[in-house]
Amino acid sequence: MDKGAPPFDGATKRFAKPKSEEELEIIQKNSEPLTTARTNKWAVAVWNKWSKCRLDDHKEAPIGPPYLLPSKDDLYHWMTCFIVEIRCKDEFHGFKTTLDSEMKRFKADGVGLEKRRADPISVNDEEQL
């Protein structure tokens, strides 16, 4: 132990007092923007309505919200069904808005900007053909 270092008493400025599980939940909940929380609540409510309707009509539906599905394959299958089967314009509008927003974010980050196209044919190449 370094003789010049002060004794560790747990009250240094570097470390805070340990938090309880309840305090951690409050901190995590407060970190989510209010609009995100509202959008997530709306999306899960639409999912639940769709799932109940599908179960009533077709006797097959996911159990619970998408983030509780047991595997990636299940998530892929049920999200695909959800997107294809949802019909109400207002509900689909929210999904489209989110998709557009993500596409804009990707574009701003430079993803997908590479244009794929063939080089134009010159007059000389055309004559050779």
PyMOL commands that set and color helices and strands:
alter all, ss='L'
color gray80, all
select helices_A, chain A and resi 21-31+34-58+66-68+72-85+89-108+123-128
alter helices_A, ss='H'
color red, helices_A
deselect
rebuild
show_as cartoon
